[in-house]
Amino acid sequence: MNDYIRNLFLIGCLSFGCAFANSDKPDSTTEPLWPGIPPHSTFEGDGDVPKLIITKMKSPKPTAAVVILPGGGYNGHAMDHEGYQIAEWFHSLGVRSAICTYRLRGKGNNGKGYGHPVPMMDAQRAIQTIRARAKELNVDPNRIGVIGFSAGGHLCSTVSTHFAEVDESSNDPIAKVSSRPNFSILCYPVIAFGKPYTHQGSQRNLIGTNPDPKLVELLSNAKQVTEQTPPTFLFHTTEDTVVPVENSIDYFAACQQKGVPAELHVFPKGRHGVGLARNLPGASQWPRLCEQWLRQLGVVTIDR
């Protein structure tokens, strides 16, 4: 897993760092995701308090918004090329974004880190937060989506198939709104658990070394797709040996079976963790293709 994280860092630095070195980065605010000590935490140290990094957006009318879930095998966050650079890209499309630093197995002062259901709860809370504060943030509550990469893609598929229970009697206004995203973007996602093409590190970090078979089934998210799963865009590469393309194919096939609008692009070249895939033949098309898909959904509306 350390090699995986190191490779993600190198890819981000070598492939994308120069491209954004002189760009205008959007201003942002960083705030705790939960008030006080979050549920399942007993500390307030690094890794125990997830945050939202919300971009600022000037617009005469409400914009769409997206929660960003960086990858890292449920052991770290690839914050540059699967976080900040993605926020910049959405900002260029006129879409407000919020990077969620969901809790992980590799972080936390409890000595064990955090496995399921904590990352799911954090990601659900992030979506609910943006929706509950839609007026304040100048966001359309019916155009709030989620994007995830690698293990963040697994988390993205989790919150696209498992929704938090709405508690209309709660004193917390965030708990009163739906966590269901209006659209979902899965980038070389981990999807399948308990399969030959499972990313074993992600499964182990999320649900342990000897998980209950029912939990493996529950978090094999292609099996959890229903008619309520939001419209989904997926991309993958066939050269990805860390998270094989079968993961995206499984999810796309499940969407087709359940009548969920979905679009899948598979490119021949590109190792795992390509981010925006700038200067990578074939895969570099995915942001443009995704933008077109978002325009068809009415998420992106600005002229460029």
N, C-alpha and C positions, 0 to 999 in steps of 0.2 A: 504493500500500500504506500509506503514511503516513496518508492520509485514512481508510482502512479502520480502522486501529488507533485513530485519534482518535475516529471515530464509535463504536467499541466502548466507549471510555472514557466518552464523553458519555452513551451509553445507560445504562451501569452507574451513573453518578453521578445522572442525572436520574430514571431510572425506579425504581432499586432502593436507592439509598443511604439514603434516608429510612426505607424500610421496615425496615431492619436497624439503624438508628442506635442504638436503645435495647434491642436484643435481647441475650441472653446468648450470647456466642460460645463455642464449645467450645474447651477448651484443646488445644494441639497441641505436637508436637515436630518439629523439622526436622533432617534428617540427610542425609549424602551417599548417593546411590543406589549408587555403586560404591566399593569400597575403594581408596584411593590415587588415582592418576591414571586416569580412565576409559579404556576402549579407544577408539582413534581420537583421543584428546586427547594433547597434549604439554604443556599448561599446566594450571594450577589457578586460573585467574582467573574473573571473572564471566562466566557463560555456558559455561564449560568443564567445570564440575562440576555435573551435574544433581542435584536434591535431591528428597526425599520429605517432604511436610508431612503428618504423620499425626495425626489427631484422637484425643484420648483418649476412651474410652468405658467407663462403668461398667455392668456387666451381670453377673448371676449365672450366665449361661451364654454360650457362644460366640455371637457375632453374625455377620451377614453383613458383607462389606466391599466397597468399590468404589474403584478407581483413577480419579481425575479428570484428564482431559487438556484443559486450556483451549485455546481457539482463538487465532488471531492470524496466520494465513497462513503458518505455518512461519517467521515473522520476528519474532514476539513472543508473549507470553502475556497473555491477557485475564484477569488473576488475580482481579479482584474478582467480576464477575457471572458468570464461567464457571469460577471457582475457589473462592474463599472462601465465597461465598453458596451454592454448590452443596454444599460441605462442611457448612454449617449446616443446609441442608435435609435431607441424609442423616442428620445427627445427630438431628434431630427425629423421624426414622423409626426410630431405634435401629440405624442402620447406620454402622459405622466407615468412614472414608474416608481416602484418601491422595492429595493433589495431587502430580502428577509434573511437575517443571519440566524436561521433556525438552529436549535441546540443539537449537539452531535455526541457520538460515542467518544470521540477523541478529546473532548473538552469538558470542563466542569470540575468544581472543587469537591464534588462528592466522591471522587476517586474512581468512579465507574463511567462517567459520562452519561449520555442519554440515548436510549433506544426507543422503539415504538412503545406508546403512541405519541411521545413528546414531539418529534419533528412534525408529525401530521397536525398536532394541535397548534403548533406555532404557525404553520403555513395557513391553516384554516383561519386562525386569528388575524393573520396579515390581510387576507382577503376581506374578512368582516370589518376590519379597522378602516380600510379604504372606503368600503361601502357605507359604513355608519357615518363617516366624516365626509361624505361626498359633497355636500353643500359647502363646507369649509374649504375643501381642497379644489373646488370647482371641477368636479368629476361627475360624469354620468354614471349613476349606480347600476345601470343596465348594460354598461360596456366596460366591465372589469374582468380582466383575464389573468392568466398565469403562464409563465414560461419557465422551463427547467432544463438543466443540462446534466447528462449522465445520472448520478444518484439524485441530483436535483430534479432530473426528469422523472425518476421514479416517484419522488415526492409530489411532483406536478401531477402525475397520473393518479396518485393516491387521493389528492384533494379534488380531482376531477371525477372520482368514482366513490368517494366516501365524504359525506357532508356532515358538518357539525349540526347537532340538534339546536334548532332555534328556540330560545327561551324568552317568550314575550313577557313573562312576569319578572324578568331579571331587572335588578337595579343598574346593571351594566348595559348601556345602550349598544355596545358592540355585540353582545350576546343575543340581541334581539333581531339581528339581520342574518341573511343567508350567507353561508360560506361558499355556495356553488359558483364557480367562475363562469363567465359568459363565453369564454373561449379558452383554448388550451394549446400551448405550443411545446412540443416534446423534441428535444435536440439530443440525438444519440442516447436515448434514455435507457436506463435499466428498467426492465418491466417484469421479466419472468423470474420467479424464485423456484428453487427445487428442480431446475432443468440443467442439461449439459452446457447450455449457453448462458447460464446465470453468472452475473458478476459476484463471485463468492464473497469478496470483501464487503460489498454493500449489504448483502444478505446477513452476513455475520455481524456487522456493526449495528444493523437495525434490529435484528431479532435473535441474535445469539448463535452459538455453535450447535445446539441441539434443540431447535425450535419445535413447538407443537405443530404438527402437520396442518391443523386448522388455521394457524396463523400464517403458515407458508401459503396456503390457499387464499386466505383473505387479502394478502398483500401481493399476490400474483395478479396485478391489476388488469390484465387483459381479461381475466375471468370475472372481473367485477364491473365491466362496462355494462351500462343499461341505457335505456332510452333517455335518461336524464343526464348522461355524460355530455359535456358541451362539445360543440364543433372543434375539431382537432387538426392541427398541422404537425406533421412529423418529418424530420430528415435524419439520415444516417449515411454512413459510408460502408462499402463492402470490405475495405481494408481494415476496418476497426476490429482488432483482435481482443481488445479489453472488454468491450460490450458489443458482442456480435449483433449484426443487423436483424437476426431473428427476433430480437426484442421488439423492435419497431413493427416488424411484419405481424407479429402476434397481436399487437394492440390495434393496428389498422384493420386487420381481419375481424377483430371483435367489434369494432365500430361499424364495419360493413354489415355484419350480422344483425346488429341491433338498430340499424337505420340511423346511426349518428354520422352527420356530414364529416368527412375526413379526407385529408390530402397527404399523401406520402411521397417523398422524394428520396431516392437512393442513388448516391453518387459513387463511381468506382474508386476514386482516389481520396486518400485522407485518413490519417491515423486518428485515434481517439482523442477527443478534447480539442477540436479545431476552432471552437468559438465561432466568430464571424467568418472564418475561413477565407480571409482576404488573401488574394494572390494564389489560391489553391484551385487549379483547373477543375471545373465542374462544380464542386461544393461551394465555391464562392458565389454561386447563383442563389443560394438558399435565402439570404436576406431579401433579395428582390422578389423572389417567388412568394415569400412569406408576406411581404408588403402588399403584393397583389391580392393575396388571400384575405388579408386584413381589410383591404379596401372593399372587397366584395361583401364582407360582413358589416361594413359601415363603421369599423373601428378606426381606421385611418381616413381622414377626410380632407386634410390640407393638400394644396397643390404644391408640387415640387418640380 
